[in-house]
Amino acid sequence: MSTFTSTTKQINVKDQAKLAQQASKKLALLSEKEKNEALLTIADILEKESEYILKENQKDLDNGEDKGFSEALMDRLRLTEKRVKEFADGLREVVELHDPVGEILSDWTLDNGLKVEQVRVPLGVIGMIYEARPNVTVDATGLALKSGNAIVLKGGSNAIHSNSAIVSVIHKALATTKIPETAVQFIASTDREAASQLFTMKEHIDVLIPRGGGALIKTVVENATVPVLETGVGNCHVYVDQFADVEKALRIMENAKTDRPAVCNAAETFIFHEAWLLKNAGKVQELFEKHGIEVHGDEKAAELLPDVIPANEKDWAEEYLSLAVAVKVVSSVEEAVSHIERYGTKHSEAIVTENAENAVTFLNSVDAAAVYHNASTRFTDGSALGFGAEIGISTQKLHARGPMGLPALTTIKYRMTGDGQIR
């Protein structure tokens, strides 16, 4: 397949934002059927052009090898035929979801006969700033278009070839649909200044969503004048209580840490009640050895487990994104909650216990977007929770929190119908 040339690559960021804003006006008026047909077309063509996408992805992987990227970063960056099919199927899942646009959330009639409706409407133009994962390009585009929003994408320089290829395929698909190609803008420049320009374009960008590491998110939050839907890093904890079922705890720990260590909902710290660990240290060690997990622990952990690296303050706050884990030993559920309160990132936190009172204490006390009782933190994911592809996981408390699906990409409008009423 020949390389596509995006219609927006040769213009500046401000003009791209203007084009997206113009397209958003048309997009907001399209029917659910028209939007769904466009998403299905994108999904089909992404699969058909997978060879081209993988060829371009290999350029990014080769660059990563040359620059010595970590295994976790390479995993985030790497595409395979299976992964291309997965993000195409993710678009098909979004098609099956209820379109929130136009939904009447509430309605009432005033004493004077004025009818009031609270209706969901698109946000308008979404600015998406993200790192490594090329699948975000597809997920974010699909959710934005389904919810009637245009999108301006700014991926990391380490995935520039992959993202450029994916967007060029999306543009090819949109050319045959009701959705304007200009509804999806991709900032091809790898200059940091290009991203910074998005931060202050309040007249054209309605919301910014940063998705990536802590440094990226902090930069956007601290420098943007455009409203930010803040996603957060995932320093997630699993607390194994004194009354935890042994096999259940080991299964949850294994899944939360080793299923995909490089994702934000993987566990980074295991907190053990000292009485439970005293009885089950051998089985915990077997689990760690099975997967080659590097353990950074406190003094009590070092007493009960071999080869523990003394943990420092950085370890308790670390998002390892690898087969490394911090281990904290406590004497109560309250102490576990206190540790999470100090070092957690308000993402996903779990307790494993058969004691209902301790479970309720944990679930009610921990301040996080997602809290779990006897389940893995890996379920904090839009697809796993039935939202389809997610645009990010919000750890803030305004507008949206947790995995952000279609409703999170809408706002409300009050629509009033009268018969000549005046005030």
N, C-alpha and C positions, 0 to 999 in steps of 0.2 A: 504494500500500500504506500502511496506517496504521502509525504508530510503535508498536513493541512496548514494553512496560514490563517490565523484568527483575524477577523475584521477589526479587532480592537488593539492589536499589538503595537501599532505604529503611532498611537496617540498617547497623550499624557494622562495621568491618573485622574485628574479633575474631569477631563472630557469623558473618560470611561464612566465615572460616577454619574455624570449628566445623562449619558446614554442609558445607563441602567435605570435612572429615575424616570426617563421618558418611557422606557419599556414597561416599567412597573405599573404605569397608568393603564396600559393596554392589558397587561397580564391580570390585573385585579378584576377586569370585566369578563374574563373567560369563564366558561362553565367548567364544572368538575369533569365532565366527559372530555372536553378539549384538553384539559391539563393532563388527565390520565392517558389519553392517546399519545401525547407528547412524551410522557415518561416511559411508556412501553416502547416507543420508537427508539428512545435513547438507550434503553436496556438492550434491545435487540442489536443495535449497531455497535454498542460497546463490546458485546460478545463476538460479533463478526470481525471486529478490528482488534481483537485481543493480541494477535501476533505483532501488530504494529505497536500497541501499547507496551507489550513486554520487551520489545526491542529497544524502545526509548527508556524503559525502566532500567534495563541493563546498563545504560550509560550512567545513570545515577548510582547504581550498585558498584560499577567499576570505579567511579569517582570516590565513593565511600571507602572502598578497599584501599585506594591510594592514600586517602587522608586518615586511615586508621579508625574509622567509625567503630563505636562499640557494637557488640553483638545485639544489644537491645535496640539500638538505633537502626542497624541493618535489618532487623526483623520488622520494624515499623515501616521501613522503606520498601522492602521486597514485595513485589507482585508475582503471582503465579497464575497460570490459567484458571486454577480453582478460585483464587481470590478475585480475579476479574469476574468470574461467573457469580461469585457471592455478592459483589457489590451491584451487579446487574440484577440479580434476584432481589436484592434489597430495594431497588426501585420498584420492582413488581409488587413487593410487599406494601410499599407506600401507596401504590395504586389502589390496593384493597382497603386502605384505611379510610375512615370517614373524613371528608373534607370539612374542616371547621369553619371555613369562610362562609359568612351569611347565616351562621347559626344564631338563633335568638336565645340569648342566655336568660333573659327575663323580660316580662312585659307587664304593663299596668295602665290603667286609665285614671287620670286625675279627675277631681270633682268637677272641673270645668269641661270635661269631655275630651281633653287632649290625650291622645294615645302615645305611650312611651314604650320604645323597645330598646333593649341593650343588645347590640349585634356584634359578632366577631368580624373583624376586617383585617386584611394583611398589614404588617408593619410598614411595608413599602420597599426599601432597599436595605439589604443586609450586607454589611462588610465582614468578611470572614478572614481572619488572620490565623494561620496554623502552621505547624511544623510537619516534618517527615512523612506522615501517612498519606499516600496518594488516594486511598479510599475515601478520605474526608472530602475530597473534591467532588466525588459522586454523591456521597451521602448528603452533604450540605446543599448541593444543587437540587437534588430530588426533593428534599423537604422544603426548600425555599420555593421552588416552582409550584409544588402541590398546594402550598399555603398562599399562593398568589403573590409571592415576593420576588423581586429581582435580586441578584446577588453579585457582589464584587469579591473575587477570590484573590487572596495573597498567600500563596504557599511558601514554604521555606526553600532556600536556594539549593538545599541538598536533594530536592525532589523536582527540580525545575523541568527536566526532560519528561518525566512521568506525567506531571500535571499539565504541561503544555500539550502533550499528546492526548490526554483524556479530554481536555476542554475542546481541542480541535475536533475530536470525534463527536462531542456533545453538540457543537455548533453545526456540524454536518447533519446530525439528526434533527435539530431544531429547524433547519432550513426547510424541512418538509412538513412542519407542524404550524399550528396557530400561534405558538409562542415565539416572539421575536428573538432572533439570535442574540441581540444586544441585551437581553434579560440576564445573560450569563457573561460576566466580564472577568477576565483573568489578567492580573498584573504580571507581565512576563519579566519585568525588571527585577534583578536580584539585589538592587541597591536598597539599603535600609530606609533611605529617604522616601522611597516609593510607598513603603508601609506607613511611614510617619505622616504622609500627606492625608491618608485616610482618617487619621485621628481627629482632624479638625474640620472635616467636611460636613458640618451639621446641616447645611442647606441641601445636601444631596444624599447623605447616608443617614438612615434612621436609627440604626443600631449596629454596634460592633460586637463580634463574638470572637474572642481569642481562644485558641485551642492548642495547647502544647505545654511546655515546661513552665516552671514557676517564673523564670526570668522574663519569658515572653509575656505572660499574663500580667506580671507586675508592671512591665513597661507600658502596656496598653492601658491598664487601669489608672496609672499615675499620670499619663500624658494625654489621654483622649479627652476632647471636649464633646465628642459624640457619645450618647448614652451607651454603656457597656453592659452586655449580658455576660457576667463573669463566670467562666468555667474554672475549675480548680485542680490543682495537683492532688494526687491520691495517696496520702500517707495513711493507708487503711489498716485497721487493727482487728485481730480476732482474739477475743478474750475467752480463754478456756476456764470455766468456773470450777469451783470445788465439786460441784454436783454434775459435771459433764459426763455424758456417756462416752466411754473410751473410743469405741470404733467410730461413733458419729463424729467425735472431735477430730480424730486422725483423718477421716475422709474429707471433712470440711477444710482442715488446714492444708491438706495436700492439694485440693482443688484451688483454694484461694491463693496459694503461693506459686504452684507449678504449672497450672493449666496454660496461662500466658503471662509469664512474669513481667513482660514489658508494657502491660496495659495499666491504666490508672485505677482500675478496680481490683487489682491484685493486692493481696495482703503484704504489708511491709514490716509489720510488727506483730509478734505473738505475745500475748500477755497470759501468763499462767498463774492460777492460784497455787500457792506453794504446796498445799496438801495434795492436790491432784498431780502436780509434776513429780513430787516425791515418790508417788506410787507408780507413775507411768513414764519416768525418764527414759527407760530403756526403749520403749516403743517409739517415743518421740525421736530419740537418737537414730533408730532404724530408719525412720521416715526421712530425717535429714541426710543420712548417709546414702539412702536409695537415690536421692536426687542431687547429691553433691551440694547441698545447701550450706553456705557459709554463715556462721552464727556469730552475731555481735551481742553480747549479753551483759547483764549486771552481775554483781558478786554472787548472788544466790543462784543464778543460772549457771555460773562457772562451777559452783559446788556440785551441781546435779548433772551437768552435761559436760562431756569432754571437748577439748579443742575450741573452747569459746574465746573469741577475741573480745577483750574488755571494751564495752560500749562507752562512747563519749556522748556529749551533748548533741553532736551532729548526727549520730546514729539514730537517736530517738526521733529526729525530725526528717530523716532521709527517705526519699522516694527512690529506692534502689533500682527498680525496674529490671531486676536480674535475680539470679538464684542466691540472694543474700537476704538475711532477715535479722531484725533486732528482737531480742527476747528479754522481756521484763517479768519478774516474779513478784506477785503481790499477795496480800493476806486477806483481801476482801473485794467485793464488787465495787465498793465505793472508791477504793484505791485505784482500781482499774479505770473507772470513769474519770478520776482526777488526772491520771496519766494521759488519757485520750484528750481531755479538755486542754491540757497544756501543749501537747504535740500534734494533735490531729489536725486535719485540713478540712473538716466538715464535709467529707466525701461519703465514705461508707464504713460502717463499724458493726462488728458482729459479736454476739455472745453465744457460747455453747454451754447449755445447762439444762438440767431436768428440774430445776427449782423455779417454780412459777414466780415466786416473789422476787428473786434475783433478776429474772428475765425482765419483769416489769420495771424494776429499778433502773436497769441498764437502758431499756428502750425509751423510758421517759426522761432519763437524765442526760443521755448523750445528745449533744447538739451536732447533728449531721444531716445531710440531705437524704441519706438512706441508712436505716438501722435494721439489723437482722437478729433473729433468734433461731438458732439451730439451722443456719443456712449460710452458704458461701457468699462473700462480698462480690463475687463475679457476676451476680445477677443485676448489678447496677449498670444497666445497659438498655438502650431503647428497644433493641430487637428482642432481648430476653423478656422484657416487660410488656411486649405486645404493641409498642409504639411504632414498629418498623425501624428504619435507620434513624439514628439520632444525630443532632447537629452539635451535641456537646452535653456535658453534665455540669449543671449549674450548682455551685456551692454557696451562692448568695441567697438572700431571703426576699428579694423584691421581684415581682412579676412571675419568675419561674424558678423552680428549684428541683434538683435531681436531673435525670435524663430528660433532655428537651426534644419532644417530638413536635408534631404539627401545631397543637394549641399554643405552645410557647412562642411560636413565630407569628402570632396574631395579637392584636390589641382590640379595644372595643370602641364602638361608636354608638352614641345615643341618637336614635332615629325617632322623630316626633311627627305625628300626623294630626292635624287639626281641621277645624271648619271655620276659620276666621277668628280664633281666640286671640285676644290681646291681653297684656298685663299692664 
